[in-house]
Amino acid sequence: MTQSDSAKKTQLTFAAGGWVVLLALILVLGITIFAFLGPMRGEKPIGDGRNPSTYGFDLSNLSVPQESLVGSGNPRDFLRSLDGPTVLAGSEIAPKNKAERIKYAVSTDRVIGITVNGESRAYPLKLMNVHEVSNDTLGGVPIAVTYSPLCDSAVIFNRTINGTIVIFGVSGLLLNSNLVMYETPDAPVATTEKPPTETYKSSLWSQLAFRAIAGPAAANETQLTLMPGTQVCTWAAWFLLHPDTTVALPNESDARRMKETDYERYWQEGKVNFPIVSIEQKDHNDRTIPFSEIAPTVAPLLDTGMGTMAMIIAVQYPSGWKIIPMTTLIKFISYQTFLSDSSMLGVRINWRIVPQMGALVQEADPMPIMVPCRWFAWQAFHPTRAELR
């Protein structure tokens, strides 16, 4: 066999598998072009994942210990806020799941739920995991639904600050392992693109401190307005009490990220991976007390078996914040409804326990401000506000 015959015999044709090579080349070319599009347009990640000074924010008026503010490992806007989400009636979720291969908001999925001016909406945590902030309008009120997965904390704010409606973005920074946001002026039409910030000095805002921590707003000690009635429960439990609810839907690009993002193992391990420094409690020398020194003083308050990652609900009463451990709430209630707290405290809550699905407020007078989160996170931000109920 000549060299020419051998070459003809081993020639790769399209039918013989050449299409695989061609497809691989197209994919490599596409990835290469995509990788260079950002730099070609002048776009590049802001923030090196570690040093807060590289994120392009105004860190003047920093009102928290410098060591408590760190990079999350991601640049600014690595997680894009979900602005003006598309919604679907809750009653349409079951038919949607039946018709589609990938299920969304199944019975045991946890959701953030809230009702504003009679209008209810649920934000599945699998969706919030990949956005952390959703700028929305509900019941005519501009709201920011925020979720910090490392703390399992859900807080919903009014987006009107000093008379101006803003949109919040994910800064890429963490304060005590918790979400730090930044704000820009609200766009006329909700889009996935943030307005330019060159002429607008953003402030940094802490989810669990409920206030500005750096920038112009921190100079005035500006507080965020919390919306009452924020709850975290299963989709089945929320839909049971709010059959007229709507559900926020993901963007097309969210499907894969939602599937890959899960913090359950992190909570089970019980180890906090980022620095924790108390931002409120100081000793007689005006030294900020590290969380490691605070935790032992509150440990006796906790039920046996309740550790740093225990799920709690912080409820604001006229007399101050009260902590309700989820395990305690469920343990002492063997029936469906339970009236907690007397009228002397100014808030009367009717909790509804859904077996194996948690607890949520069936009704309250008035509806209180509630912050569901992990125990360590509340203690890091509010070590003097830890009265256990």
C-alpha positions in Angstrom: 0.0 0.0 0.0 1.4 3.3 -1.1 1.5 6.4 1.1 -1.2 7.9 -1.1 -3.5 4.9 -0.6 -2.9 5.0 3.2 -3.8 8.7 3.3 -7.0 8.1 1.3 -8.0 5.3 3.6 -7.6 7.3 6.8 -9.1 10.6 5.5 -11.6 12.1 7.9 -14.9 12.8 6.2 -18.0 14.6 7.5 -19.9 11.4 7.6 -17.1 9.5 9.3 -17.1 11.8 12.3 -15.6 15.0 10.9 -18.8 16.9 12.1 -17.6 16.3 15.7 -14.3 18.0 15.1 -16.1 20.8 13.2 -18.6 21.3 16.1 -15.7 21.4 18.6 -13.9 24.1 16.6 -17.1 26.2 16.4 -17.6 25.9 20.2 -14.0 26.9 20.9 -14.2 29.8 18.5 -17.5 30.9 20.1 -16.0 30.8 23.6 -12.9 32.7 22.5 -15.0 35.5 20.9 -17.3 35.7 24.0 -14.2 35.9 26.3 -12.8 38.9 24.4 -16.1 40.7 23.8 -16.0 42.3 27.3 -12.5 43.7 27.1 -13.2 44.9 23.5 -16.2 46.9 24.7 -14.2 48.2 27.6 -16.0 46.0 30.1 -14.1 44.2 32.8 -15.0 42.8 36.2 -14.8 45.4 39.0 -13.3 44.0 42.2 -10.6 41.4 42.7 -12.7 39.2 45.0 -10.7 40.1 48.1 -9.8 43.8 48.6 -12.9 46.1 49.1 -10.9 49.1 47.7 -10.8 47.4 44.3 -14.6 47.4 43.9 -14.9 51.1 42.9 -17.2 52.2 45.8 -16.9 55.3 47.9 -15.6 53.8 51.2 -15.6 57.2 53.0 -17.7 57.4 56.1 -17.2 53.6 56.7 -19.2 53.0 59.9 -18.3 49.4 60.5 -15.0 47.8 61.6 -12.7 47.7 58.5 -11.9 44.0 59.1 -15.6 43.0 58.9 -15.9 44.2 55.2 -14.3 41.7 52.7 -14.6 40.6 49.2 -16.9 37.6 48.6 -14.6 36.1 46.0 -16.8 37.5 43.2 -16.5 40.9 41.5 -19.3 43.5 41.6 -22.5 42.5 39.8 -21.3 38.9 39.3 -24.8 38.2 40.6 -27.1 40.4 38.7 -30.2 41.7 40.5 -33.5 40.6 39.2 -35.3 43.8 38.2 -39.0 43.9 37.5 -39.4 40.1 37.4 -42.0 38.4 35.3 -44.6 36.7 37.5 -47.1 33.9 37.2 -50.2 33.2 39.1 -49.6 30.6 41.8 -52.5 28.5 40.5 -50.6 28.2 37.2 -47.4 26.7 38.8 -48.7 23.1 39.0 -49.8 23.0 35.3 -46.5 24.6 34.3 -44.6 21.9 36.2 -46.7 19.2 34.7 -46.0 20.5 31.2 -42.3 21.1 31.5 -39.4 18.8 32.2 -37.7 21.1 34.7 -40.0 21.7 37.7 -40.2 25.1 39.3 -41.5 25.9 42.8 -42.4 22.4 43.9 -44.2 21.8 47.2 -41.1 21.5 49.4 -39.2 24.4 47.8 -38.6 27.3 50.2 -39.8 30.7 49.2 -39.7 34.2 50.5 -43.3 35.4 50.8 -44.8 38.8 51.4 -48.2 40.6 51.1 -48.3 44.3 50.4 -51.6 46.2 50.2 -53.5 42.9 49.7 -51.2 41.7 46.9 -49.1 38.6 47.7 -46.0 37.3 45.9 -43.5 34.5 46.4 -39.8 34.5 45.5 -38.4 30.9 45.4 -35.0 30.7 47.2 -33.5 28.8 44.2 -34.2 31.9 42.2 -32.9 34.3 44.9 -29.7 32.2 45.3 -28.5 33.4 41.9 -29.7 37.0 42.2 -29.7 37.8 45.9 -31.6 41.1 45.1 -34.9 41.5 43.3 -36.1 45.1 42.6 -39.8 44.8 42.3 -43.1 46.7 42.8 -45.9 45.1 44.8 -49.2 46.6 45.9 -48.0 49.8 44.4 -44.9 49.9 46.7 -41.4 49.8 45.2 -39.6 47.0 47.2 -36.2 45.3 47.3 -36.4 41.6 48.1 -33.0 40.6 49.4 -31.6 37.2 50.3 -28.1 36.4 51.7 -27.5 32.6 51.2 -24.5 32.5 53.6 -26.8 33.7 56.4 -30.0 32.3 55.0 -31.4 35.7 55.8 -34.4 37.3 54.0 -35.2 41.0 54.4 -37.6 43.1 52.2 -37.1 46.9 52.1 -39.0 49.8 50.7 -36.9 51.1 47.8 -37.9 54.7 48.5 -35.0 56.4 50.3 -35.4 60.1 51.3 -38.1 60.5 48.7 -36.1 58.9 45.8 -36.8 55.4 44.4 -33.6 53.5 43.9 -32.6 50.1 42.5 -30.2 47.9 44.5 -27.3 45.9 43.0 -25.1 43.2 44.5 -21.8 44.8 45.4 -19.7 41.6 45.6 -18.7 42.5 49.2 -19.7 40.9 52.4 -20.1 42.4 55.9 -19.9 39.7 58.6 -20.6 37.1 55.9 -23.7 39.0 54.9 -25.0 40.6 51.7 -23.8 44.2 51.0 -25.8 46.1 48.4 -25.2 49.4 46.5 -27.8 51.7 45.0 -28.3 53.6 41.8 -31.2 55.8 40.6 -34.2 53.8 39.4 -34.4 53.4 35.7 -37.5 54.6 33.8 -38.0 51.0 32.5 -36.7 48.0 34.5 -33.9 46.4 32.6 -31.0 44.1 33.4 -28.6 46.9 32.9 -27.8 49.3 35.7 -27.8 53.1 35.0 -24.2 54.5 34.7 -22.7 55.3 38.1 -19.9 57.6 37.0 -21.9 60.7 38.0 -23.7 59.0 40.9 -21.9 58.2 44.1 -23.4 55.0 45.4 -23.6 54.2 49.0 -23.1 50.7 50.4 -25.9 49.1 52.4 -26.0 46.2 54.8 -28.9 43.8 54.6 -28.8 42.8 58.3 -27.7 46.1 59.7 -30.6 47.7 57.8 -28.6 50.8 57.0 -25.9 52.5 54.9 -22.4 51.5 56.0 -20.3 53.6 53.6 -20.6 56.5 51.2 -22.8 59.6 51.3 -25.8 57.9 52.9 -23.6 56.6 55.7 -22.6 60.2 56.6 -26.3 60.8 57.5 -26.7 57.4 59.2 -29.5 56.6 56.7 -31.7 53.7 57.7 -33.5 51.3 55.4 -37.3 50.9 55.9 -38.2 47.2 56.5 -41.5 45.9 55.1 -43.6 44.0 57.6 -44.6 40.4 57.0 -41.5 39.0 55.4 -41.6 35.2 55.7 -39.6 32.1 54.6 -41.6 28.9 54.3 -42.3 26.2 51.8 -44.2 26.9 48.6 -46.9 24.6 49.6 -47.4 26.4 53.0 -47.4 29.8 51.4 -49.8 28.8 48.6 -52.1 27.2 51.2 -52.6 30.6 52.9 -52.3 32.8 49.9 -54.1 31.1 47.0 -54.2 34.4 45.0 -50.4 34.8 45.2 -48.1 35.4 42.2 -44.7 33.9 41.8 -41.5 35.6 40.5 -40.1 33.7 37.5 -36.5 33.3 36.4 -34.8 34.6 33.3 -33.9 32.1 30.6 -30.3 32.2 31.6 -31.1 31.3 35.3 -32.0 27.6 34.8 -28.5 26.1 34.9 -27.3 28.4 37.7 -30.3 27.5 39.9 -29.6 23.9 39.5 -26.0 24.2 40.4 -26.4 26.6 43.4 -27.3 25.0 46.8 -26.2 26.1 50.3 -27.7 23.2 52.3 -24.3 21.5 52.8 -22.8 24.8 54.0 -25.4 25.2 56.7 -25.1 21.6 57.8 -21.3 21.9 58.2 -22.0 24.8 60.6 -18.7 26.6 59.8 -18.7 30.3 58.8 -16.1 30.9 56.2 -15.8 34.7 56.3 -14.7 37.0 59.1 -17.3 37.8 61.8 -16.9 40.9 63.9 -19.6 42.5 66.1 -20.6 45.8 64.6 -22.6 47.1 67.6 -21.1 45.8 70.8 -18.0 47.3 72.3 -16.1 46.9 75.5 -15.1 49.6 78.0 -12.0 50.4 75.9 -14.2 51.1 72.9 -12.9 48.0 71.2 -15.3 46.1 68.9 -15.9 42.7 70.4 -15.2 39.8 68.0 -18.1 37.4 67.5 -16.1 34.6 69.1 -16.3 36.4 72.4 -20.0 37.2 72.1 -21.2 33.7 71.3 -20.5 32.0 74.6 -22.4 34.7 76.5 -25.6 34.0 74.6 -25.2 30.2 74.4 -27.1 29.5 77.6 -30.2 31.1 76.1 -30.4 28.5 73.4 -32.3 25.3 73.4 -30.2 22.1 73.6 -29.0 21.2 70.1 -29.4 24.7 68.8 -26.1 25.9 67.3 -24.7 28.7 65.2 -26.6 27.7 62.1 -29.9 27.3 63.8 -32.9 28.8 62.0 -34.5 31.7 63.9 -37.1 34.4 63.3 -36.4 37.8 64.7 -39.6 39.6 65.4 -39.8 43.3 66.2 -42.1 44.2 69.1 -42.6 47.6 70.6 -40.4 46.5 73.5 -37.6 45.3 71.2 -36.6 42.4 69.1 -37.5 38.9 70.2 -35.9 35.7 68.9 -38.0 32.7 68.0 -36.0 29.5 67.2 -37.9 27.5 64.6 -37.2 24.3 66.5 -38.7 25.7 69.7 -41.8 27.0 67.8 -42.5 23.7 66.2 -41.6 21.6 69.3 -44.2 23.3 71.5 -47.0 23.2 69.0 -48.7 20.0 68.3 -51.8 21.7 66.7 -52.1 23.8 63.6 -52.5 27.3 65.1 -50.9 28.9 68.0 -51.3 32.4 69.5 -48.0 33.7 70.7 -47.4 36.8 72.8 -50.0 38.6 74.8 -51.6 41.9 73.8 -49.4 43.6 76.4 -46.5 43.3 74.0 -48.4 45.1 71.3 -48.3 42.2 68.7 -50.5 39.2 68.5 -49.4 36.5 66.1 -51.3 33.5 65.0 -48.7 31.0 63.8 -49.7 28.2 61.4 -47.6 25.0 61.7 -47.5 22.9 58.5 -46.2 19.4 59.5 -42.7 18.9 58.2 -42.9 22.1 56.2 -42.2 24.7 58.9 -44.2 27.6 60.3 -45.6 30.9 59.0 -47.9 33.6 60.2 -51.5 33.0 59.5 -52.6 36.3 60.8 -51.2 39.1 63.1 -52.4 42.3 64.6 -50.6 44.3 63.5 -48.4 42.4 61.0 -44.9 42.6 62.5 -41.5 43.2 60.9 -39.8 39.8 60.8 -36.3 38.7 59.8 -35.8 35.0 59.1 -32.1 34.1 59.3 -29.4 31.8 60.9 -28.6 32.5 64.6 -24.9 33.4 64.1 -25.9 36.1 61.6 -28.4 37.9 63.9 -25.9 37.8 66.8 -23.1 39.3 64.6 -25.3 42.3 63.8 -27.5 42.6 66.9 -25.7 41.1 69.9 -27.6 43.2 72.3 -31.0 42.4 70.8 -31.2 38.7 71.5 -34.0 38.1 74.0 -35.3 34.6 73.4 -39.0 33.8 73.5 
